[in-house]
């Protein structure tokens, strides 16, 4: 499974304030100049670009110090170029098919119709002209189809010219057919033609206009101009024909012209509305997949405060993970405060075993998000669920790294309060396997904060954390400290070594009270391969009373360092394991599932049924 990471250290990025004031004007310029050159691309694999995406508030940090506006414009134009080419392919294919079938119909109808005066089909002047006109239009559209489906690079201006030709040539053909249908006809023939003349003129134009509105991405003004011109042409040509032929003029005068105007007006309005609505839906669909400067690809996990998505920075093309606050929590001040607390707390930490924060902000719609490293790997919860308990040497290797991350957090006065297997990832970083990363500081609490400050980001009467890894003092409502995280890390180690929680149970209140009252089982009774010295370290970490545990994660890490199997897990072993379980990052991503991780809970004990 893939989670949040990237090898770069966010602390090395140049000061964001300089970058921030250089980047925001670029976004403003592009969004104010939005035109058809800025339509999103919906033809690539879920990656699309749209300047109408939600703007980031001034709180957002910029992860790069120098951004070239020309590069941004070129990128947006490239996106539209791909979309326009894709749409023109579909449009020209439909038009080619329609004209080819019409040509075949003309051939068959004339072929099997009784020849006039013994003439063959090719000797009949009218049929010959019509057939050859169809032939040249089909030949032209076939050439356009081959060009659009070729690998030849076409600039946006060239595609717009092809758009004009692809719709302009059929429009000229329809106008020519309109004039040709009455040219050289007798008065009796014109009377017969006049009855169906309005409908026969309008229907092909309506089809052409609707195809344009559906397939060609346009801004509203451009769509109105082009479609209005296309709607006016058949009406003006019909009026001109009416001036030349009184038989046609009589039909037009008796309601034919007004009917044509009505039909063409309704068709044009429908095409303009459809074009605008489809563009709006494309933008809405893209907005749902873009947050700030990031394109969201797929959901890869969930946490206590929101969902996590695999994403990519639009300009840097760097994979990252975006965490979004849950929609139903957007209006809750405490939830947003906690969300901000999580990102602010994590952003202060620079330890290589702590998840790195790249960006933070909220959109115009008020969606709070932050971007973090994208880690190719597995959470320890997933690892145990899929492959069973960890070998002792591997567990020690990972736990020592987590202790290092906690040491830095504790030095800042931060208590994680939600350490569990689902919040630790074994990832690949810089060519090294099994690099532990500590995630989700959403429940972080300052050791030095007063009760009033803590209450502002808590729920009254609630216990926070994951029940299977919650320290007894948390259940009892006591002030947490470093030893609270040590207990949770010890309970996590117990699960990783045995494959089952320290105190199994389906009800949260039952599990919490077990942490307070019950004696933990010996890990070696569940897994005989656990060394005695490692078992002793784990049992000391999960003592009921905080004073009986290790006084700090430094002491815990030193105890782990003294375990006999401390250096037994090597990079060779780690590489072999990952090669056997997942031959490549690509396969890992394709096989990825979103497991039902144990959720962090806010629990009110008085609501639960005591056991």
C-alpha positions, -999 to 999 in steps of 0.1 A, spaced: 0 0 0 11 35 -7 10 63 18 23 98 22 59 106 14 88 121 -6 124 120 3 130 158 4 132 175 37 106 202 39 128 221 63 153 228 35 128 247 14 135 284 10 114 308 31 78 305 20 68 341 24 89 351 -6 75 323 -27 40 330 -14 39 366 -27 54 355 -61 29 326 -66 -4 343 -57 -2 370 -84 4 343 -110 -27 324 -100 -47 357 -100 -34 365 -134 -43 332 -149 -77 330 -133 -86 365 -145 -76 356 -180 -94 323 -182 -106 315 -217 -110 284 -238 -72 280 -236 -77 272 -199 -103 244 -201 -95 213 -181 -83 181 -198 -105 151 -191 -89 128 -215 -58 117 -195 -58 92 -167 -76 113 -141 -52 142 -144 -67 174 -155 -59 211 -153 -83 240 -148 -76 275 -137 -111 277 -123 -100 254 -95 -105 266 -60 -80 293 -50 -59 288 -20 -62 312 9 -33 334 19 -26 309 47 -13 283 21 24 278 19 43 276 -14 66 246 -17 88 262 -44 107 294 -44 107 303 -81 78 298 -105 77 309 -141 43 323 -152 51 314 -188 55 277 -177 22 278 -160 4 292 -190 21 267 -213 9 239 -190 -26 251 -191 -26 255 -229 -12 220 -232 -41 207 -212 -67 224 -234 -48 212 -265 -51 176 -254 -88 180 -246 -96 199 -279 -78 173 -299 -97 145 -282 -130 162 -288 -122 169 -324 -114 133 -329 -149 123 -317 -166 150 -337 -148 143 -370 -154 106 -366 -192 112 -362 -193 136 -391 -172 113 -413 -196 84 -405 -227 105 -412 -214 118 -446 -201 84 -456 -235 68 -449 -253 97 -468 -230 92 -498 -238 55 -498 -275 62 -495 -273 86 -525 -254 60 -545 -279 32 -537 -310 53 -541 -299 66 -575 -284 33 -586 -317 14 -582 -339 42 -593 -351 38 -629 -326 56 -651 -338 87 -669 -337 85 -706 -315 54 -704 -287 72 -687 -264 55 -663 -259 68 -628 -227 86 -636 -243 102 -666 -271 118 -645 -259 153 -640 -276 161 -607 -268 127 -591 -232 130 -603 -226 164 -588 -242 154 -555 -223 121 -553 -190 138 -560 -197 165 -535 -203 139 -509 -171 121 -520 -150 152 -516 -164 160 -481 -159 124 -470 -123 125 -484 -117 158 -466 -131 145 -433 -111 113 -437 -79 134 -440 -88 154 -409 -95 121 -390 -61 107 -400 -44 139 -390 -61 141 -356 -54 104 -348 -18 107 -360 11 113 -336 19 146 -352 21 174 -327 -5 201 -333 -4 235 -316 -35 250 -301 -39 275 -330 -37 246 -355 -64 227 -337 -86 258 -337 -81 261 -374 -89 224 -378 -121 230 -357 -131 257 -382 -124 235 -412 -141 204 -397 -174 223 -391 -169 249 -419 -167 224 -448 -200 206 -438 -216 240 -433 -206 250 -468 -218 217 -481 -252 222 -465 -255 257 -479 -245 244 -514 -271 216 -512 -297 241 -501 -291 262 -532 -286 232 -555 -319 217 -545 -338 245 -562 -314 254 -590 -327 247 -625 -360 234 -613 -394 240 -630 -422 257 -613 -440 225 -606 -409 209 -591 -403 240 -569 -439 237 -555 -432 201 -545 -398 211 -530 -411 242 -512 -434 222 -490 -405 203 -473 -379 230 -478 -379 246 -443 -377 212 -425 -351 198 -449 -330 229 -444 -332 232 -407 -327 195 -396 -291 191 -409 -281 225 -394 -296 216 -360 -275 184 -360 -244 203 -369 -250 229 -342 -257 204 -315 -225 185 -324 -205 217 -321 -220 226 -287 -214 191 -273 -179 184 -285 -161 217 -287 -148 232 -254 -155 269 -254 -159 298 -231 -195 312 -231 -189 342 -253 -171 322 -280 -199 296 -280 -226 322 -284 -208 339 -313 -200 307 -333 -234 290 -327 -253 322 -334 -235 326 -368 -242 289 -376 -279 295 -368 -283 326 -389 -266 312 -421 -295 288 -431 -321 315 -424 -303 341 -445 -297 317 -473 -334 307 -472 -345 343 -474 -321 348 -504 -336 318 -521 -371 331 -514 -363 363 -532 -352 343 -563 -381 318 -563 -417 328 -556 -428 292 -549 -404 291 -520 -413 326 -509 -450 317 -506 -442 288 -482 -419 310 -462 -445 338 -460 -472 314 -448 -453 304 -417 -423 285 -430 -398 313 -423 -411 319 -388 -410 282 -381 -374 280 -392 -364 310 -370 -381 294 -341 -364 260 -346 -330 275 -352 -333 298 -322 -344 269 -299 -316 247 -313 -290 275 -308 -301 282 -273 -300 245 -265 -265 241 -280 -252 272 -261 -267 260 -228 -254 225 -234 -219 238 -242 -219 261 -211 -234 234 -189 -209 207 -200 -180 232 -194 -194 239 -159 -197 202 -151 -162 197 -163 -150 224 -140 -171 211 -111 -157 176 -117 -122 189 -118 -127 211 -87 -137 179 -69 -104 164 -79 -82 195 -72 -73 212 -40 -52 243 -43 -22 234 -65 -28 197 -61 -46 171 -83 -63 144 -63 -60 109 -78 -74 84 -54 -84 78 -18 -57 59 0 -68 60 37 -87 76 65 -79 91 98 -96 105 129 -102 138 112 -106 131 75 -96 112 44 -62 110 28 -58 111 -10 -29 103 -33 -22 136 -51 3 154 -73 15 189 -72 4 206 -105 37 223 -112 63 202 -94 48 169 -105 58 155 -71 36 128 -56 22 137 -22 -7 129 1 -35 153 8 -55 151 40 -90 167 38 -111 175 69 -143 155 68 -172 174 52 -195 169 82 -168 185 104 -163 216 83 -187 237 103 -174 226 137 -149 251 152 -133 226 174 -128 201 146 -111 228 124 -90 239 154 -79 204 159 -71 200 122 -50 231 123 -34 219 155 -24 187 137 -6 204 108 10 231 129 23 205 153 37 182 126 52 211 106 75 219 136 90 185 135 119 177 112 130 142 124 134 118 94 110 93 110 82 119 112 59 126 83 69 159 66 44 186 59 46 205 25 16 227 24 -15 238 43 -45 260 35 -81 261 26 -100 267 -6 -127 294 -13 -153 268 -4 -138 264 30 -123 229 25 -93 226 49 -64 205 37 -27 199 41 -2 182 19 24 158 33 50 133 21 38 104 0 52 72 14 53 40 -7 49 13 18 25 -3 43 12 7 77 22 -18 104 -16 -26 108 -18 -36 71 15 -55 74 2 -77 102 -33 -81 87 -18 -93 54 14 -111 64 10 -119 101 31 -110 132 64 -93 127 96 -111 136 112 -97 168 143 -83 151 122 -64 126 100 -50 153 129 -37 172 144 -21 141 111 -2 135 104 7 171 138 23 177 130 47 147 96 56 161 112 63 195 135 88 176 105 106 161 88 107 195 119 120 212 118 151 190 81 156 196 84 152 233 113 177 233 88 202 219 64 194 247 41 174 223 23 142 233 10 122 203 -18 104 221 -27 82 192 1 59 186 -11 27 170 0 3 141 -22 23 117 -2 54 124 32 39 117 43 32 81 72 10 70 83 28 38 111 30 13 131 62 15 162 70 -4 168 34 -14 165 21 21 137 -3 31 117 -4 63 121 33 72 95 39 99 74 70 97 51 83 125 19 98 112 -13 116 123 -6 142 150 -43 151 151 -46 144 188 -13 160 198 -14 177 232 11 201 248 26 190 281 28 227 291 -7 237 280 -33 245 307 -66 228 312 -85 257 296 -64 254 264 -68 217 263 -105 220 267 -108 242 237 -97 214 214 -114 185 232 -149 172 235 -164 176 270 -164 144 289 -148 125 260 -118 101 258 -97 105 227 -75 79 211 -77 44 199 -91 21 226 -68 -9 220 -37 13 225 -50 38 251 -30 42 283 -49 37 316 -44 73 327 -62 85 296 -93 64 306 -91 78 342 -90 114 329 -55 121 342 -30 145 325 -11 126 298 27 129 295 56 112 276 48 79 294 14 79 278 29 76 244 53 49 258 24 28 269 7 31 235 39 22 217 43 -8 240 7 -19 233 15 -15 196 46 -36 199 25 -63 217 1 -64 187 29 -65 161 46 -94 179 15 -115 186 -9 -104 159 -36 -96 185 -44 -66 206 -32 -63 242 -68 -66 254 -91 -79 227 -127 -68 227 -155 -54 205 -167 -27 229 -146 3 234 -155 8 270 -147 -29 278 -112 -25 262 -105 8 280 -114 -7 314 -93 -37 307 -63 -14 302 -70 0 337 -78 -32 356 -67 -64 338 -32 -79 339 -17 -81 304 -9 -115 291 27 -126 285 36 -120 248 56 -153 248 25 -173 256 11 -161 223 44 -162 203 71 -185 216 96 -169 192 97 -137 212 130 -134 231 128 -131 268 147 -98 269 124 -82 244 94 -94 263 107 -78 294 111 -44 276 75 -46 263 60 -55 296 78 -26 313 64 -2 287 28 -13 294 29 -11 331 -4 3 346 12 30 366 32 56 346 59 58 372 66 20 366 73 25 329 103 40 312 106 76 321 112 87 285 114 74 250 151 78 253 152 51 281 128 30 260 150 32 230 181 24 250 164 -7 264 155 -18 228 191 -11 218 203 -36 245 180 -64 231 201 -92 217 183 -91 183 187 -54 179 210 -55 148 197 -88 134 173 -71 109 194 -59 80 187 -40 48 193 -73 29 165 -90 48 142 -60 44 149 -58 6 143 -95 2 110 -93 21 97 -64 0 108 -81 -32 89 -112 -23 58 -94 -12 58 -66 -38 81 -67 -68 76 -30 -77 61 2 -65 37 0 -94 24 -34 -83 21 -22 -48 0 8 -59 -22 -14 -82 -28 -40 -54 -35 -13 -29 -66 -15 -9 -81 9 17 -84 -12 48 -108 -5 76 -82 9 100 -91 11 136 -106 46 139 -95 71 164 -125 78 186 -140 105 207 -158 85 233 -181 95 262 -178 67 288 -211 76 304 -230 68 272 -214 34 270 -227 4 289 -203 -5 316 -191 -40 318 
